[in-house]
Amino acid sequence: MAEWGRGQSPDATEDMLDVENKRMADSLASKVTRLKSLALDIDKDADEQNRYLDGMDSDFMSVTGLLTGSVKRFSTMTRSGRDNRKLLCSVSAGLIVVFFILYYLVSKAGT
């Protein structure tokens, strides 16, 4: 801050106060500019994240539809005759074997 002496004229004191006031106003203006820039960056980031989440929502909805259809077909197959039950057991065992083979390959590739 400016130092004010007792022996200074009123004009000199007023000039010192004016200079100090301008310096503080410039400092405040630079802080406001930084805050405005930060707020705009946050707004842009929030918009990008909202678009990303909307895309994920539509992806999950399509996967939900796919899984629902698969469950309905699976339920229909289990409710039908004995021949389909044998087929169901064979397909289930095959899928389990494929899962373990893929798990083994992925674990080997990771190390």
N, C-alpha and C positions, 0 to 999 in steps of 0.2 A: 504494500500500500504506500501511497505517497506520504511523505513526512511533512507535517505542517508546523511551521515555526510561528512563534508569536509575533515576530517582527516582520512578517511578510505582508505585502499589500493585499487588499481584497481581490484585485485582478489576478495576481499570481496564484492565490489560493483557488480562485475560480477556474483558472487555467489548469491547475494540477488536478482538481476534481473532474474537470471535463476530460482530460487525458485518461485518468483512471477509469472514468465511466465508459469511454470509448473502448479501452482495452478490455474491460469486463464484458461489454456488449459483443465485441468480436469473439471473445472466448465462448460466450453463451451461443453465439451464432454457429460456431464450429461444432459445438456439442449437439445442437439441434440438428445440424446437417448429418452428423454421424448417426444420431438416433433415427432420423428419417430413412437413411440408407439401410440401417439395420431392420427397421420395420418393413421396408419394401422387400428385403431379402427373405425375411420370415414369411411374408405373404406369398412370395413366389414359391418358396419351399413347401408351404402348406398346400398350394394349388397342385404342385407336382405330386405330392403324397396322396392327395385326394384322387387324382387321376389314376395313380397306381392302384389304390385300394378299390376304385370302381372297376378296374380291369380284373383284379383278383376276384371281386364279387361275381362278375359274369363267368369267369373261369370255374369258380366253385359251383355256380348254378348249373353249368353244363355237365360237370362231373357228377353232381347230384342226380341229374336226369339220367345219365348213363348208368350209374349204380342202381337207381330205382328200376330201370328197365331190366338190368341183369338179375336183380333179386326177384323180380316178377317171373322172368323166364326160369330161373332156378327153382322157384316155388312150384311153378307149373310142372316142371320136369319131375320133381320129387313126389308130387301128388299123382302122377300117372302110374302106369303098370310096372310090373316087376322087371321087365327087360330094361326099362329106363333106369332103374335103380342100380343095376349092374353097370350100365354105362356111366352113371353118376359116380359110382365108387371108382371106376377106372380113371375117369377124368380128374377126380379129386386127388387120387394117388399120383397121377402124372403131374399135376400142378405142384404138389408138395415136392416131388423129386426135382422138378425144374427150379423151384424156389431155392432148394438147398444147393443145387449146382451153381446157380447165379450167385448165391451168397458166398460160396467157396471161391468162385472166380473173382468176385469183387474184393474179397479179403486178401487174396493173393496179389491182386493188382495194387492194392493199397500199401503193401509192405515192400 
